[in-house]
Amino acid sequence: NTLQVIKIMLRSKLGDKADTILDIWIEGLKKIQDGEFSEDDAVDQFVRYIRLGCAQKGIELSEDDVDKVHFLVLSTLEKFINKRPKGY
């Protein structure tokens, strides 16, 4: 359900870039489950991961785009971090 909300929000705020960003977002969530992001700075690390992924795919994000992504990450990432298996 959370991913559906993210998808809708990304599309409304970032248009055509949304599908590529969502694919990168899902890959980042897999890394969270593997424990590759620390809880202390997970939001910043996750936003950097999305920015790098976009750059690698030729998607240019403006600072406004990054601000919108940051807001969505900030408001949703905790749900995924808290679902990680114990011990991370």
N, C-alpha and C positions, 0 to 999 in steps of 0.2 A: 504493500500500500504506500509506503513511504517513497519508493522509487517512482510510483505513478505520479505522486505529487511533485517530485523533483522533475520528472519529465515534463509535466504540464507547465511548471514554473519556468524551466529552462526555455521551453518553446516560446512562452509569452514574453520573456525578457531578452532572449538571444536569437530568436528566429531560426534560421537555417543551421546555425552552429550547434544547436541543441542536441541533435542526434549523435554527432561525433563526441561532444562533451559527455553525454550520458554513457557512451561506450567506455570512455576513459574513466568516468566516475565508477562504473561497475568494476573495472580492473583494479582501481584503487581500493574499493571495498574488499576485494579478495585479498589484497595486501594487508589491510587492517586485520582481517581474520587470521592471517599468518603472523601477525604481531610485528609487522614492519614499521608501523607508526607508533610513537609513544603517545600516551594519553595527554601528557603535559602540553605538547605543541602539535597535536594531531590536526587541528584545523589549518594552521599555517603550512604544515607538511603536505596536507591533502590538497590545498589550493596550489601549492608549488607543483605537486604531481600533475594536477589538471593542466596547469599552464605549460609545463614541459610536454605533456602528451599532445596538447593542441599545437604547440610549435612544431613537434615532430610530424604532425599530420597536415601542416600547412595552414592551420586555422589561426588567424590573428585575433587576439583578444585585446580590446582597448582597456584602459584603466577602469572605465565604467563597467565593462563586461566582467572584469576581475572582481570589482566591488559586488556585483550581483551574484557571482559565483561564490564569493566569500560569505555573503549573507546566507545563501542557501546551505552551504557547508556548515556554517555556524549553527544554523537552526535545525539541521537534520543529522549531523554526523554522530552526535551523542547517542542516538538510538542504535546506531550500528556498533559503536564502540562497546556499549553496554551489553550487546548480544554475543560478544566474543566469549569463547570458552574460558573457564576459570584458569588462572595461572598465567595470564598475559598481563 
